[in-house]
Amino acid sequence: MSKANDDTKKIMTCDFEIKGKIPKEAFEIFAAAQAKILGLRGYITQVSEECFKGQLQGEGRVIEAFKQLVVSAAEYVAAVKEFIIKNLKAIDDYTYKTFEVKEK
């Protein structure tokens, strides 16, 4: 098995930031539902009118799939200006039990 393939199976963690004019309640519900369907853990919170931040934990390929779902979702494609993943690294175990919406 190749090293690159091994990395996609490891549990990864990252911080993320989504910028744009996105409707808060609808987007938080959408993001949480997609994360749960994909088996991701972590959280999302709105930090300003045009910025959401959070953390994701899961397989690397699943984190990338979540990003692609968010930026290509028809109802948000015009609203999402940027999706940034930062501090991506492997972890031994999950620190979140599920994916949740946190109030700021």
Secondary structure, 3 states (H helix, E strand, C coil): CCHHHHHHHCEEEEEEEEEECCCHHHHHHHHHHHHHHHCCEEEEEEEECCEEEEEEEEEHHHHHHHHHHHHHCCCCCCCEEEEEEEEEEECCCCCCCCEEECCC
